[in-house]
Amino acid sequence: MAVPTKGNVTSANPTPGANFKTQNHTQNTGNDGLIIAQFTMSNARTYTSCTYGGVAMTQLYQINRSGLSQRMAFFYLENPPTGNNTLRVNFNNSQWNPISMHIRSFTDCGGVGASTRTGGQSTPNNGSLTVEDDSLIMITSSSINAITSQQIPTGTNQAYTQHNTNRQVATGAISADVGHSAGSITLRSTSTFGSITLDRTEIKGLSSSVDTSGGDFFMLM
């Protein structure tokens, strides 16, 4: 296995004022590319689709956080076009509230793996995710109150971007570059008080493969 290579990141907290929002982002050049996009906005609107470089992205989830009046979503695209391209997310009607956008690129990546979500729970919100060897984990959270940490694994604070969508959003937290050993990884999100959500998704490493170029077969370690 091999840990995914982290690439470029784009975060933004705009107010669309239309039934779509575009954001430029540069996908790194390399094999086995992946681009992911995390969104949070008012639940008065829904996400209808997302594209990167004109190519449709796959929706991993879209969830209504009714207690927070927010809607959170995750889209991804394997082997996206490289270079600077436009990401466009579409809504079912004009969105006049701020949206949290976090876009991240990877190369040498096995794609998106396990994913699960926990709704608002009193801080700290503790969860776990069972992953494959050499995977990374991304988490995102929303709260009425200030968010104070995103821990991957529990006890290890990871950097994140703080956005305001009329609620507090932590987005972009990701595992350290070394990745995780296969198994259940404990995770935690915290806020100053009150409840906070915890959504987590595995970014898979590359599986071992066999060289079929004509030479002797060997396993890549």
Secondary structure as GFF3:
##gff-version 3
##sequence-region A 1 221
A	DSSP	beta_strand	5	12	.	.	.	ID=ss1
A	DSSP	beta_strand	18	27	.	.	.	ID=ss2
A	DSSP	beta_strand	34	42	.	.	.	ID=ss3
A	DSSP	beta_strand	47	52	.	.	.	ID=ss4
A	DSSP	beta_strand	55	56	.	.	.	ID=ss5
A	DSSP	beta_strand	58	65	.	.	.	ID=ss6
A	DSSP	beta_strand	70	78	.	.	.	ID=ss7
A	DSSP	beta_strand	83	95	.	.	.	ID=ss8
A	DSSP	beta_strand	100	107	.	.	.	ID=ss9
A	DSSP	beta_strand	111	122	.	.	.	ID=ss10
A	DSSP	beta_strand	125	131	.	.	.	ID=ss11
A	DSSP	beta_strand	136	143	.	.	.	ID=ss12
A	DSSP	beta_strand	147	151	.	.	.	ID=ss13
A	DSSP	beta_strand	161	164	.	.	.	ID=ss14
A	DSSP	beta_strand	168	174	.	.	.	ID=ss15
A	DSSP	beta_strand	183	191	.	.	.	ID=ss16
A	DSSP	beta_strand	195	204	.	.	.	ID=ss17
###
